[in-house]
Amino acid sequence: MTETMLSRQVYFPFVPEHGQKRRRYYNSDANKLFEQDRAFHQWYRFVLSFPPHLVQEYIGKFQLCKEDVLLDPFCGTGTTLVEAKKHGLQSIGVEANKAAHFASTVKCDWTIDINNFVAESEQIAKLADKKIQSCKKIRILPDEQMELLLECSISPIPLHKTLILLEIINETQQTQFTKHQRLALAASTVRDASNLHFGPEVGVTRIKKQDSDVVANWLATINMFARDLKEISTQKKKTRPEVILGDARCLEDCLQNYEYHSVAAVFTSPPYPNEKDYTRTTRLESVLLGFLHNKSELREMKQGLLRSNSRNIYKNDNDDHFINNHSEVIKLAETIESKRIAMGKTSGFEKMYHKVVLQYFGGMTRHLESLKPFLRKGAMLGYVVGDQASFLQVYIPTGKILADIAVNLGYKLVSIDPFRTRFATATKMKMNEEIVVLQWIP
């Protein structure tokens, strides 16, 4: 360790204290949200989000201090940002999915008046219960919005109650509390009122919930938010991450208000190259909260995402141009296309499989190139990625390829750290998830 590093106030969350042993995690526990980490993360979270303890570990490994800026360019629902805030670090997030961007923003806002937040929410609950009891006509969503939802995502009665509650939340217009109340509605609706299940793909349960105590469940979520806010220290409330709605492939647009060479570290998990449509995971709440009104808006949002599945490949996509000289990626795409032809697979989605690989790694190349001007000399980067075999069971070593791309762009490969191994039920293959650790030394 250098003298400069020794003089900095550095965080080592996993260093043993008071004779305690260093925490170790078995593979089955690696991706779990532990009880001691639940605060704020539990407000709203993707089912496959990487865990807070992983961020804690790399905050320590990267030796970050309060003066450092931590960037998560694929911030999702804000795991990195929340952990940075808990450690008093400055952080920036970039996210193109509007519902996830909204969730990250709210999860990092700890400044509201807790007592008034609960009191106002209790008043809204009373008004909603009263209106639900007196309302004679079932509320429904417009046809264009209903077409965006997975069929039977939510049954008519829970949807009716949810729309009435949402209407009263929106009418209250208390800007200090409304965002938190809306996020609580999104979380409680998906968890308690919908027919959705996640395992890991989003789907609809066989037995549908014909009714749900929507208002009581929402108020319980509000009280959970309040408990977390009460338990956090005043000092930690002061740090306020910025969450930018934008495309991580063109960070020069997202970070135009930031100075060059200002980012000390990156910790993130981009989408994996597979057939998981990440917009489906948040579709119900995206529609309910008004982020999506029709297929045109859905398409527009998808076009701002890294191309990672066949449902967000478009005619004018050209990220493959950034990967023209990478022989391994080109060969991988050719192998997938050759196998498709040999197997006689002719669906529109299957014809896109080889294009996904080219667009995905081309998009990651764009991202890494656009990131370089903002990195401080010596900046550390961690990318949580997973190997895949979704496209006709052709194996994609995501971490290895990403590391190779980064080295070709001038990054130093520090290590590829194992995170966990998961069993893919569709392919019956064991897949590695890893953290690709890079350093920027121009």
Secondary structure as UniProt FT lines:
FT   HELIX           3..7
FT   TURN            13..14
FT   TURN            18..19
FT   HELIX           27..29
FT   TURN            30..31
FT   HELIX           35..37
FT   TURN            39..40
FT   HELIX           41..43
FT   TURN            47..48
FT   HELIX           52..61
FT   TURN            62..63
FT   TURN            66..67
FT   STRAND          69..72
FT   TURN            73..74
FT   TURN            76..78
FT   HELIX           79..86
FT   TURN            87..88
FT   STRAND          90..95
FT   HELIX           98..107
FT   HELIX           114..134
FT   HELIX           143..146
FT   TURN            147..148
FT   TURN            151..152
FT   HELIX           156..172
FT   HELIX           175..188
FT   HELIX           189..193
FT   STRAND          196..198
FT   STRAND          202..204
FT   HELIX           214..231
FT   HELIX           234..237
FT   STRAND          242..245
FT   TURN            248..249
FT   HELIX           251..254
FT   TURN            255..257
FT   TURN            260..261
FT   STRAND          263..268
FT   HELIX           278..281
FT   HELIX           283..288
FT   TURN            289..290
FT   HELIX           295..303
FT   HELIX           310..312
FT   TURN            315..316
FT   HELIX           319..323
FT   TURN            324..325
FT   HELIX           327..343
FT   TURN            348..349
FT   HELIX           350..352
FT   HELIX           353..371
FT   HELIX           372..374
FT   STRAND          375..386
FT   TURN            390..393
FT   HELIX           398..408
FT   TURN            409..410
FT   STRAND          412..424
FT   TURN            425..428
FT   STRAND          429..440
//
